[in-house]
């Protein structure tokens, strides 16, 4: 039980650090040091931190697969493929260089803020990358480590989306509030906004 608690604490530390580093206050403090390289540094820190969390999990939690019927394995494969498809489709709507942070370094005149995106998969869900990530995490739940990762990683994505939305509301104001009222966060049950057609 202590192993799972330590893994949960590792995820909590990762989530807290990741959310704090995404905040405007930290960005302002680190801007003189990192300048246009902030986004790239943020992503590298996130990658290293996620690696440490996974290392904690692999060290502490048993990865022996659960004894389940074969159809559960096929369902997990379908969820994995669906998650990868959603993430791939969602990435088509993003500027990968900007998202990763290297475009800001190559193009110093690039504006900091992007326009609000409500086209592509954003017509159906506000967080298509997180939705794909949730499907992938659920697909991993074939052993105690995968199940714990699905729980804590999924909770991180849901809470992270909440904090991200606070920043987006501050940035885009009424336009984002209207978007929230029309489009669900992760599951496309309300239809689409009709924007970006």
mmCIF file of the C-alpha atoms, coordinates in Angstrom:
data_MODEL
# 
_entry.id   MODEL 
# 
loop_
_atom_site.group_PDB 
_atom_site.id 
_atom_site.type_symbol 
_atom_site.label_atom_id 
_atom_site.label_alt_id 
_atom_site.label_comp_id 
_atom_site.label_asym_id 
_atom_site.label_entity_id 
_atom_site.label_seq_id 
_atom_site.pdbx_PDB_ins_code 
_atom_site.Cartn_x 
_atom_site.Cartn_y 
_atom_site.Cartn_z 
_atom_site.occupancy 
_atom_site.B_iso_or_equiv 
_atom_site.pdbx_formal_charge 
_atom_site.auth_seq_id 
_atom_site.auth_comp_id 
_atom_site.auth_asym_id 
_atom_site.auth_atom_id 
_atom_site.pdbx_PDB_model_num 
ATOM 1   C CA . UNK A 1 1   ? 0.000   0.000   0.000   1.00 0.00 ? 1   UNK A CA 1 
ATOM 2   C CA . UNK A 1 2   ? 2.857   2.385   0.806   1.00 0.00 ? 2   UNK A CA 1 
ATOM 3   C CA . UNK A 1 3   ? 4.186   1.794   -2.722  1.00 0.00 ? 3   UNK A CA 1 
ATOM 4   C CA . UNK A 1 4   ? 0.970   3.109   -4.232  1.00 0.00 ? 4   UNK A CA 1 
ATOM 5   C CA . UNK A 1 5   ? 0.955   6.078   -1.870  1.00 0.00 ? 5   UNK A CA 1 
ATOM 6   C CA . UNK A 1 6   ? 4.510   6.996   -2.894  1.00 0.00 ? 6   UNK A CA 1 
ATOM 7   C CA . UNK A 1 7   ? 3.547   6.692   -6.562  1.00 0.00 ? 7   UNK A CA 1 
ATOM 8   C CA . UNK A 1 8   ? 0.514   8.913   -5.975  1.00 0.00 ? 8   UNK A CA 1 
ATOM 9   C CA . UNK A 1 9   ? 2.759   11.466  -4.248  1.00 0.00 ? 9   UNK A CA 1 
ATOM 10  C CA . UNK A 1 10  ? 5.160   11.375  -7.201  1.00 0.00 ? 10  UNK A CA 1 
ATOM 11  C CA . UNK A 1 11  ? 2.254   12.138  -9.558  1.00 0.00 ? 11  UNK A CA 1 
ATOM 12  C CA . UNK A 1 12  ? 1.042   14.896  -7.230  1.00 0.00 ? 12  UNK A CA 1 
ATOM 13  C CA . UNK A 1 13  ? 4.506   16.487  -7.157  1.00 0.00 ? 13  UNK A CA 1 
ATOM 14  C CA . UNK A 1 14  ? 4.709   16.263  -10.950 1.00 0.00 ? 14  UNK A CA 1 
ATOM 15  C CA . UNK A 1 15  ? 1.265   17.805  -11.382 1.00 0.00 ? 15  UNK A CA 1 
ATOM 16  C CA . UNK A 1 16  ? 1.936   20.613  -8.926  1.00 0.00 ? 16  UNK A CA 1 
ATOM 17  C CA . UNK A 1 17  ? 5.289   21.502  -10.495 1.00 0.00 ? 17  UNK A CA 1 
ATOM 18  C CA . UNK A 1 18  ? 3.880   21.303  -14.017 1.00 0.00 ? 18  UNK A CA 1 
ATOM 19  C CA . UNK A 1 19  ? 0.926   23.538  -13.166 1.00 0.00 ? 19  UNK A CA 1 
ATOM 20  C CA . UNK A 1 20  ? 3.050   26.056  -11.255 1.00 0.00 ? 20  UNK A CA 1 
ATOM 21  C CA . UNK A 1 21  ? 5.541   26.312  -14.116 1.00 0.00 ? 21  UNK A CA 1 
ATOM 22  C CA . UNK A 1 22  ? 2.662   26.973  -16.527 1.00 0.00 ? 22  UNK A CA 1 
ATOM 23  C CA . UNK A 1 23  ? 1.428   29.887  -14.395 1.00 0.00 ? 23  UNK A CA 1 
ATOM 24  C CA . UNK A 1 24  ? 1.978   33.487  -15.422 1.00 0.00 ? 24  UNK A CA 1 
ATOM 25  C CA . UNK A 1 25  ? 3.679   34.411  -12.125 1.00 0.00 ? 25  UNK A CA 1 
ATOM 26  C CA . UNK A 1 26  ? 6.466   31.854  -12.566 1.00 0.00 ? 26  UNK A CA 1 
ATOM 27  C CA . UNK A 1 27  ? 6.790   32.753  -16.250 1.00 0.00 ? 27  UNK A CA 1 
ATOM 28  C CA . UNK A 1 28  ? 7.324   36.417  -15.359 1.00 0.00 ? 28  UNK A CA 1 
ATOM 29  C CA . UNK A 1 29  ? 9.970   35.524  -12.774 1.00 0.00 ? 29  UNK A CA 1 
ATOM 30  C CA . UNK A 1 30  ? 11.872  33.197  -15.104 1.00 0.00 ? 30  UNK A CA 1 
ATOM 31  C CA . UNK A 1 31  ? 11.487  35.294  -18.275 1.00 0.00 ? 31  UNK A CA 1 
ATOM 32  C CA . UNK A 1 32  ? 14.716  37.277  -17.679 1.00 0.00 ? 32  UNK A CA 1 
ATOM 33  C CA . UNK A 1 33  ? 16.648  34.023  -17.344 1.00 0.00 ? 33  UNK A CA 1 
ATOM 34  C CA . UNK A 1 34  ? 15.031  31.930  -20.096 1.00 0.00 ? 34  UNK A CA 1 
ATOM 35  C CA . UNK A 1 35  ? 13.526  34.526  -22.445 1.00 0.00 ? 35  UNK A CA 1 
ATOM 36  C CA . UNK A 1 36  ? 11.982  32.955  -25.548 1.00 0.00 ? 36  UNK A CA 1 
ATOM 37  C CA . UNK A 1 37  ? 13.278  29.546  -24.440 1.00 0.00 ? 37  UNK A CA 1 
ATOM 38  C CA . UNK A 1 38  ? 10.754  29.281  -21.605 1.00 0.00 ? 38  UNK A CA 1 
ATOM 39  C CA . UNK A 1 39  ? 8.357   26.939  -23.418 1.00 0.00 ? 39  UNK A CA 1 
ATOM 40  C CA . UNK A 1 40  ? 11.168  24.632  -24.523 1.00 0.00 ? 40  UNK A CA 1 
ATOM 41  C CA . UNK A 1 41  ? 12.586  24.547  -20.971 1.00 0.00 ? 41  UNK A CA 1 
ATOM 42  C CA . UNK A 1 42  ? 9.079   23.907  -19.606 1.00 0.00 ? 42  UNK A CA 1 
ATOM 43  C CA . UNK A 1 43  ? 8.647   20.918  -21.922 1.00 0.00 ? 43  UNK A CA 1 
ATOM 44  C CA . UNK A 1 44  ? 12.098  19.507  -21.126 1.00 0.00 ? 44  UNK A CA 1 
ATOM 45  C CA . UNK A 1 45  ? 11.427  19.804  -17.383 1.00 0.00 ? 45  UNK A CA 1 
ATOM 46  C CA . UNK A 1 46  ? 8.048   18.103  -17.880 1.00 0.00 ? 46  UNK A CA 1 
ATOM 47  C CA . UNK A 1 47  ? 9.668   15.271  -19.852 1.00 0.00 ? 47  UNK A CA 1 
ATOM 48  C CA . UNK A 1 48  ? 12.373  14.698  -17.231 1.00 0.00 ? 48  UNK A CA 1 
ATOM 49  C CA . UNK A 1 49  ? 9.834   14.917  -14.389 1.00 0.00 ? 49  UNK A CA 1 
ATOM 50  C CA . UNK A 1 50  ? 7.492   12.447  -16.093 1.00 0.00 ? 50  UNK A CA 1 
ATOM 51  C CA . UNK A 1 51  ? 10.451  10.104  -16.549 1.00 0.00 ? 51  UNK A CA 1 
ATOM 52  C CA . UNK A 1 52  ? 11.170  10.302  -12.823 1.00 0.00 ? 52  UNK A CA 1 
ATOM 53  C CA . UNK A 1 53  ? 7.525   9.559   -11.996 1.00 0.00 ? 53  UNK A CA 1 
ATOM 54  C CA . UNK A 1 54  ? 7.564   6.518   -14.299 1.00 0.00 ? 54  UNK A CA 1 
ATOM 55  C CA . UNK A 1 55  ? 10.836  5.359   -12.707 1.00 0.00 ? 55  UNK A CA 1 
ATOM 56  C CA . UNK A 1 56  ? 9.231   5.562   -9.254  1.00 0.00 ? 56  UNK A CA 1 
ATOM 57  C CA . UNK A 1 57  ? 6.293   3.528   -10.542 1.00 0.00 ? 57  UNK A CA 1 
ATOM 58  C CA . UNK A 1 58  ? 8.425   0.854   -12.213 1.00 0.00 ? 58  UNK A CA 1 
ATOM 59  C CA . UNK A 1 59  ? 10.590  0.597   -9.094  1.00 0.00 ? 59  UNK A CA 1 
ATOM 60  C CA . UNK A 1 60  ? 7.741   0.292   -6.602  1.00 0.00 ? 60  UNK A CA 1 
ATOM 61  C CA . UNK A 1 61  ? 4.696   -1.288  -8.234  1.00 0.00 ? 61  UNK A CA 1 
ATOM 62  C CA . UNK A 1 62  ? 4.239   -4.820  -9.528  1.00 0.00 ? 62  UNK A CA 1 
ATOM 63  C CA . UNK A 1 63  ? 3.828   -4.907  -13.336 1.00 0.00 ? 63  UNK A CA 1 
ATOM 64  C CA . UNK A 1 64  ? 2.451   -8.478  -13.403 1.00 0.00 ? 64  UNK A CA 1 
ATOM 65  C CA . UNK A 1 65  ? -0.549  -8.471  -15.786 1.00 0.00 ? 65  UNK A CA 1 
ATOM 66  C CA . UNK A 1 66  ? -4.032  -9.026  -14.410 1.00 0.00 ? 66  UNK A CA 1 
ATOM 67  C CA . UNK A 1 67  ? -5.709  -12.336 -15.299 1.00 0.00 ? 67  UNK A CA 1 
ATOM 68  C CA . UNK A 1 68  ? -8.502  -11.138 -17.588 1.00 0.00 ? 68  UNK A CA 1 
ATOM 69  C CA . UNK A 1 69  ? -10.440 -12.555 -20.543 1.00 0.00 ? 69  UNK A CA 1 
ATOM 70  C CA . UNK A 1 70  ? -8.920  -12.112 -24.002 1.00 0.00 ? 70  UNK A CA 1 
ATOM 71  C CA . UNK A 1 71  ? -11.592 -9.598  -25.038 1.00 0.00 ? 71  UNK A CA 1 
ATOM 72  C CA . UNK A 1 72  ? -10.305 -7.203  -22.349 1.00 0.00 ? 72  UNK A CA 1 
ATOM 73  C CA . UNK A 1 73  ? -6.906  -7.248  -24.029 1.00 0.00 ? 73  UNK A CA 1 
ATOM 74  C CA . UNK A 1 74  ? -8.518  -6.426  -27.372 1.00 0.00 ? 74  UNK A CA 1 
ATOM 75  C CA . UNK A 1 75  ? -10.512 -3.633  -25.755 1.00 0.00 ? 75  UNK A CA 1 
ATOM 76  C CA . UNK A 1 76  ? -7.290  -2.177  -24.355 1.00 0.00 ? 76  UNK A CA 1 
ATOM 77  C CA . UNK A 1 77  ? -5.717  -2.284  -27.827 1.00 0.00 ? 77  UNK A CA 1 
ATOM 78  C CA . UNK A 1 78  ? -8.758  -0.501  -29.298 1.00 0.00 ? 78  UNK A CA 1 
ATOM 79  C CA . UNK A 1 79  ? -8.596  2.167   -26.579 1.00 0.00 ? 79  UNK A CA 1 
ATOM 80  C CA . UNK A 1 80  ? -4.881  2.652   -27.236 1.00 0.00 ? 80  UNK A CA 1 
ATOM 81  C CA . UNK A 1 81  ? -5.453  3.017   -30.987 1.00 0.00 ? 81  UNK A CA 1 
ATOM 82  C CA . UNK A 1 82  ? -8.377  5.385   -30.404 1.00 0.00 ? 82  UNK A CA 1 
ATOM 83  C CA . UNK A 1 83  ? -6.253  7.500   -28.065 1.00 0.00 ? 83  UNK A CA 1 
ATOM 84  C CA . UNK A 1 84  ? -3.380  7.653   -30.552 1.00 0.00 ? 84  UNK A CA 1 
ATOM 85  C CA . UNK A 1 85  ? -5.800  8.533   -33.357 1.00 0.00 ? 85  UNK A CA 1 
ATOM 86  C CA . UNK A 1 86  ? -7.404  11.328  -31.326 1.00 0.00 ? 86  UNK A CA 1 
ATOM 87  C CA . UNK A 1 87  ? -4.011  12.727  -30.327 1.00 0.00 ? 87  UNK A CA 1 
ATOM 88  C CA . UNK A 1 88  ? -2.703  12.518  -33.891 1.00 0.00 ? 88  UNK A CA 1 
ATOM 89  C CA . UNK A 1 89  ? -5.800  14.215  -35.288 1.00 0.00 ? 89  UNK A CA 1 
ATOM 90  C CA . UNK A 1 90  ? -5.650  16.872  -32.571 1.00 0.00 ? 90  UNK A CA 1 
ATOM 91  C CA . UNK A 1 91  ? -1.973  17.587  -33.293 1.00 0.00 ? 91  UNK A CA 1 
ATOM 92  C CA . UNK A 1 92  ? -2.889  18.493  -36.877 1.00 0.00 ? 92  UNK A CA 1 
ATOM 93  C CA . UNK A 1 93  ? -4.579  21.571  -35.411 1.00 0.00 ? 93  UNK A CA 1 
ATOM 94  C CA . UNK A 1 94  ? -1.516  22.715  -33.467 1.00 0.00 ? 94  UNK A CA 1 
ATOM 95  C CA . UNK A 1 95  ? 1.699   24.392  -34.479 1.00 0.00 ? 95  UNK A CA 1 
ATOM 96  C CA . UNK A 1 96  ? 4.060   21.661  -33.282 1.00 0.00 ? 96  UNK A CA 1 
ATOM 97  C CA . UNK A 1 97  ? 7.101   23.928  -33.214 1.00 0.00 ? 97  UNK A CA 1 
ATOM 98  C CA . UNK A 1 98  ? 5.258   26.463  -31.107 1.00 0.00 ? 98  UNK A CA 1 
ATOM 99  C CA . UNK A 1 99  ? 3.801   23.794  -28.799 1.00 0.00 ? 99  UNK A CA 1 
ATOM 100 C CA . UNK A 1 100 ? 7.235   22.258  -28.203 1.00 0.00 ? 100 UNK A CA 1 
ATOM 101 C CA . UNK A 1 101 ? 8.883   25.660  -27.828 1.00 0.00 ? 101 UNK A CA 1 
ATOM 102 C CA . UNK A 1 102 ? 11.561  25.684  -30.502 1.00 0.00 ? 102 UNK A CA 1 
ATOM 103 C CA . UNK A 1 103 ? 9.702   28.007  -32.886 1.00 0.00 ? 103 UNK A CA 1 
ATOM 104 C CA . UNK A 1 104 ? 9.784   30.782  -30.271 1.00 0.00 ? 104 UNK A CA 1 
ATOM 105 C CA . UNK A 1 105 ? 13.588  30.560  -30.263 1.00 0.00 ? 105 UNK A CA 1 
ATOM 106 C CA . UNK A 1 106 ? 13.928  30.508  -34.069 1.00 0.00 ? 106 UNK A CA 1 
ATOM 107 C CA . UNK A 1 107 ? 11.423  33.351  -34.544 1.00 0.00 ? 107 UNK A CA 1 
ATOM 108 C CA . UNK A 1 108 ? 11.882  35.910  -31.742 1.00 0.00 ? 108 UNK A CA 1 
ATOM 109 C CA . UNK A 1 109 ? 9.199   38.212  -33.240 1.00 0.00 ? 109 UNK A CA 1 
ATOM 110 C CA . UNK A 1 110 ? 6.537   35.481  -32.913 1.00 0.00 ? 110 UNK A CA 1 
ATOM 111 C CA . UNK A 1 111 ? 3.660   36.806  -30.763 1.00 0.00 ? 111 UNK A CA 1 
ATOM 112 C CA . UNK A 1 112 ? 3.338   35.136  -27.351 1.00 0.00 ? 112 UNK A CA 1 
ATOM 113 C CA . UNK A 1 113 ? -0.416  34.554  -27.561 1.00 0.00 ? 113 UNK A CA 1 
ATOM 114 C CA . UNK A 1 114 ? -2.178  32.499  -30.205 1.00 0.00 ? 114 UNK A CA 1 
ATOM 115 C CA . UNK A 1 115 ? -5.756  33.063  -31.336 1.00 0.00 ? 115 UNK A CA 1 
ATOM 116 C CA . UNK A 1 116 ? -8.422  30.962  -29.608 1.00 0.00 ? 116 UNK A CA 1 
ATOM 117 C CA . UNK A 1 117 ? -8.810  27.617  -31.403 1.00 0.00 ? 117 UNK A CA 1 
ATOM 118 C CA . UNK A 1 118 ? -12.350 26.323  -31.878 1.00 0.00 ? 118 UNK A CA 1 
ATOM 119 C CA . UNK A 1 119 ? -11.878 24.453  -35.153 1.00 0.00 ? 119 UNK A CA 1 
ATOM 120 C CA . UNK A 1 120 ? -10.882 20.845  -35.888 1.00 0.00 ? 120 UNK A CA 1 
ATOM 121 C CA . UNK A 1 121 ? -11.427 18.546  -32.916 1.00 0.00 ? 121 UNK A CA 1 
ATOM 122 C CA . UNK A 1 122 ? -11.889 21.640  -30.750 1.00 0.00 ? 122 UNK A CA 1 
ATOM 123 C CA . UNK A 1 123 ? -15.387 21.858  -32.255 1.00 0.00 ? 123 UNK A CA 1 
ATOM 124 C CA . UNK A 1 124 ? -16.279 18.703  -30.325 1.00 0.00 ? 124 UNK A CA 1 
ATOM 125 C CA . UNK A 1 125 ? -14.152 18.855  -27.149 1.00 0.00 ? 125 UNK A CA 1 
ATOM 126 C CA . UNK A 1 126 ? -12.147 21.626  -25.519 1.00 0.00 ? 126 UNK A CA 1 
ATOM 127 C CA . UNK A 1 127 ? -9.193  19.364  -24.679 1.00 0.00 ? 127 UNK A CA 1 
ATOM 128 C CA . UNK A 1 128 ? -8.684  16.856  -27.508 1.00 0.00 ? 128 UNK A CA 1 
ATOM 129 C CA . UNK A 1 129 ? -5.068  16.102  -26.559 1.00 0.00 ? 129 UNK A CA 1 
ATOM 130 C CA . UNK A 1 130 ? -6.108  15.358  -22.984 1.00 0.00 ? 130 UNK A CA 1 
ATOM 131 C CA . UNK A 1 131 ? -9.036  13.248  -24.232 1.00 0.00 ? 131 UNK A CA 1 
ATOM 132 C CA . UNK A 1 132 ? -6.625  11.166  -26.310 1.00 0.00 ? 132 UNK A CA 1 
ATOM 133 C CA . UNK A 1 133 ? -4.258  10.970  -23.347 1.00 0.00 ? 133 UNK A CA 1 
ATOM 134 C CA . UNK A 1 134 ? -7.053  9.689   -21.110 1.00 0.00 ? 134 UNK A CA 1 
ATOM 135 C CA . UNK A 1 135 ? -7.881  6.930   -23.607 1.00 0.00 ? 135 UNK A CA 1 
ATOM 136 C CA . UNK A 1 136 ? -4.218  5.920   -23.736 1.00 0.00 ? 136 UNK A CA 1 
ATOM 137 C CA . UNK A 1 137 ? -3.926  5.911   -19.944 1.00 0.00 ? 137 UNK A CA 1 
ATOM 138 C CA . UNK A 1 138 ? -7.043  3.732   -19.605 1.00 0.00 ? 138 UNK A CA 1 
ATOM 139 C CA . UNK A 1 139 ? -5.584  1.333   -22.175 1.00 0.00 ? 139 UNK A CA 1 
ATOM 140 C CA . UNK A 1 140 ? -2.516  0.858   -19.948 1.00 0.00 ? 140 UNK A CA 1 
ATOM 141 C CA . UNK A 1 141 ? -4.570  -0.497  -17.032 1.00 0.00 ? 141 UNK A CA 1 
ATOM 142 C CA . UNK A 1 142 ? -3.659  -4.138  -17.595 1.00 0.00 ? 142 UNK A CA 1 
ATOM 143 C CA . UNK A 1 143 ? -1.566  -4.547  -14.439 1.00 0.00 ? 143 UNK A CA 1 
ATOM 144 C CA . UNK A 1 144 ? -1.236  -2.842  -11.039 1.00 0.00 ? 144 UNK A CA 1 
ATOM 145 C CA . UNK A 1 145 ? 1.302   -0.313  -12.360 1.00 0.00 ? 145 UNK A CA 1 
ATOM 146 C CA . UNK A 1 146 ? -0.804  0.491   -15.429 1.00 0.00 ? 146 UNK A CA 1 
ATOM 147 C CA . UNK A 1 147 ? -3.949  0.833   -13.335 1.00 0.00 ? 147 UNK A CA 1 
ATOM 148 C CA . UNK A 1 148 ? -2.236  3.167   -10.861 1.00 0.00 ? 148 UNK A CA 1 
ATOM 149 C CA . UNK A 1 149 ? -0.823  5.165   -13.780 1.00 0.00 ? 149 UNK A CA 1 
ATOM 150 C CA . UNK A 1 150 ? -4.274  5.413   -15.352 1.00 0.00 ? 150 UNK A CA 1 
ATOM 151 C CA . UNK A 1 151 ? -5.776  6.647   -12.077 1.00 0.00 ? 151 UNK A CA 1 
ATOM 152 C CA . UNK A 1 152 ? -3.102  9.192   -11.135 1.00 0.00 ? 152 UNK A CA 1 
ATOM 153 C CA . UNK A 1 153 ? -2.281  10.256  -14.682 1.00 0.00 ? 153 UNK A CA 1 
ATOM 154 C CA . UNK A 1 154 ? -5.977  10.613  -15.493 1.00 0.00 ? 154 UNK A CA 1 
ATOM 155 C CA . UNK A 1 155 ? -6.563  12.675  -12.368 1.00 0.00 ? 155 UNK A CA 1 
ATOM 156 C CA . UNK A 1 156 ? -3.603  14.857  -13.331 1.00 0.00 ? 156 UNK A CA 1 
ATOM 157 C CA . UNK A 1 157 ? -5.058  15.473  -16.819 1.00 0.00 ? 157 UNK A CA 1 
ATOM 158 C CA . UNK A 1 158 ? -8.505  16.340  -15.448 1.00 0.00 ? 158 UNK A CA 1 
ATOM 159 C CA . UNK A 1 159 ? -7.134  18.697  -12.788 1.00 0.00 ? 159 UNK A CA 1 
ATOM 160 C CA . UNK A 1 160 ? -4.589  20.115  -15.241 1.00 0.00 ? 160 UNK A CA 1 
ATOM 161 C CA . UNK A 1 161 ? -7.391  20.925  -17.676 1.00 0.00 ? 161 UNK A CA 1 
ATOM 162 C CA . UNK A 1 162 ? -9.207  22.778  -14.886 1.00 0.00 ? 162 UNK A CA 1 
ATOM 163 C CA . UNK A 1 163 ? -6.168  24.959  -14.144 1.00 0.00 ? 163 UNK A CA 1 
ATOM 164 C CA . UNK A 1 164 ? -5.476  25.464  -17.844 1.00 0.00 ? 164 UNK A CA 1 
ATOM 165 C CA . UNK A 1 165 ? -9.038  26.678  -18.334 1.00 0.00 ? 165 UNK A CA 1 
ATOM 166 C CA . UNK A 1 166 ? -8.553  29.307  -15.645 1.00 0.00 ? 166 UNK A CA 1 
ATOM 167 C CA . UNK A 1 167 ? -5.572  30.634  -17.604 1.00 0.00 ? 167 UNK A CA 1 
ATOM 168 C CA . UNK A 1 168 ? -7.516  30.502  -20.876 1.00 0.00 ? 168 UNK A CA 1 
ATOM 169 C CA . UNK A 1 169 ? -10.434 32.388  -19.323 1.00 0.00 ? 169 UNK A CA 1 
ATOM 170 C CA . UNK A 1 170 ? -8.018  35.072  -18.137 1.00 0.00 ? 170 UNK A CA 1 
ATOM 171 C CA . UNK A 1 171 ? -6.460  35.275  -21.608 1.00 0.00 ? 171 UNK A CA 1 
ATOM 172 C CA . UNK A 1 172 ? -9.544  35.079  -23.875 1.00 0.00 ? 172 UNK A CA 1 
ATOM 173 C CA . UNK A 1 173 ? -12.292 36.273  -21.524 1.00 0.00 ? 173 UNK A CA 1 
ATOM 174 C CA . UNK A 1 174 ? -15.884 36.128  -22.753 1.00 0.00 ? 174 UNK A CA 1 
ATOM 175 C CA . UNK A 1 175 ? -14.976 34.262  -25.950 1.00 0.00 ? 175 UNK A CA 1 
ATOM 176 C CA . UNK A 1 176 ? -13.633 31.351  -23.911 1.00 0.00 ? 176 UNK A CA 1 
ATOM 177 C CA . UNK A 1 177 ? -16.538 31.463  -21.456 1.00 0.00 ? 177 UNK A CA 1 
ATOM 178 C CA . UNK A 1 178 ? -18.945 31.147  -24.416 1.00 0.00 ? 178 UNK A CA 1 
ATOM 179 C CA . UNK A 1 179 ? -16.856 28.288  -25.786 1.00 0.00 ? 179 UNK A CA 1 
ATOM 180 C CA . UNK A 1 180 ? -17.074 26.472  -22.420 1.00 0.00 ? 180 UNK A CA 1 
ATOM 181 C CA . UNK A 1 181 ? -20.859 26.829  -22.461 1.00 0.00 ? 181 UNK A CA 1 
ATOM 182 C CA . UNK A 1 182 ? -21.113 25.199  -25.904 1.00 0.00 ? 182 UNK A CA 1 
ATOM 183 C CA . UNK A 1 183 ? -18.412 22.527  -25.986 1.00 0.00 ? 183 UNK A CA 1 
ATOM 184 C CA . UNK A 1 184 ? -17.692 19.790  -23.402 1.00 0.00 ? 184 UNK A CA 1 
ATOM 185 C CA . UNK A 1 185 ? -14.229 19.256  -21.953 1.00 0.00 ? 185 UNK A CA 1 
ATOM 186 C CA . UNK A 1 186 ? -13.419 15.633  -22.911 1.00 0.00 ? 186 UNK A CA 1 
ATOM 187 C CA . UNK A 1 187 ? -16.455 13.721  -24.215 1.00 0.00 ? 187 UNK A CA 1 
ATOM 188 C CA . UNK A 1 188 ? -18.210 15.048  -27.348 1.00 0.00 ? 188 UNK A CA 1 
ATOM 189 C CA . UNK A 1 189 ? -21.769 14.884  -26.062 1.00 0.00 ? 189 UNK A CA 1 
ATOM 190 C CA . UNK A 1 190 ? -22.987 18.440  -26.739 1.00 0.00 ? 190 UNK A CA 1 
ATOM 191 C CA . UNK A 1 191 ? -22.323 18.595  -30.457 1.00 0.00 ? 191 UNK A CA 1 
ATOM 192 C CA . UNK A 1 192 ? -20.018 21.119  -32.045 1.00 0.00 ? 192 UNK A CA 1 
ATOM 193 C CA . UNK A 1 193 ? -19.562 24.861  -32.060 1.00 0.00 ? 193 UNK A CA 1 
ATOM 194 C CA . UNK A 1 194 ? -19.741 25.229  -35.816 1.00 0.00 ? 194 UNK A CA 1 
ATOM 195 C CA . UNK A 1 195 ? -16.697 27.502  -35.748 1.00 0.00 ? 195 UNK A CA 1 
ATOM 196 C CA . UNK A 1 196 ? -13.861 26.966  -38.156 1.00 0.00 ? 196 UNK A CA 1 
ATOM 197 C CA . UNK A 1 197 ? -15.907 25.242  -40.854 1.00 0.00 ? 197 UNK A CA 1 
# 
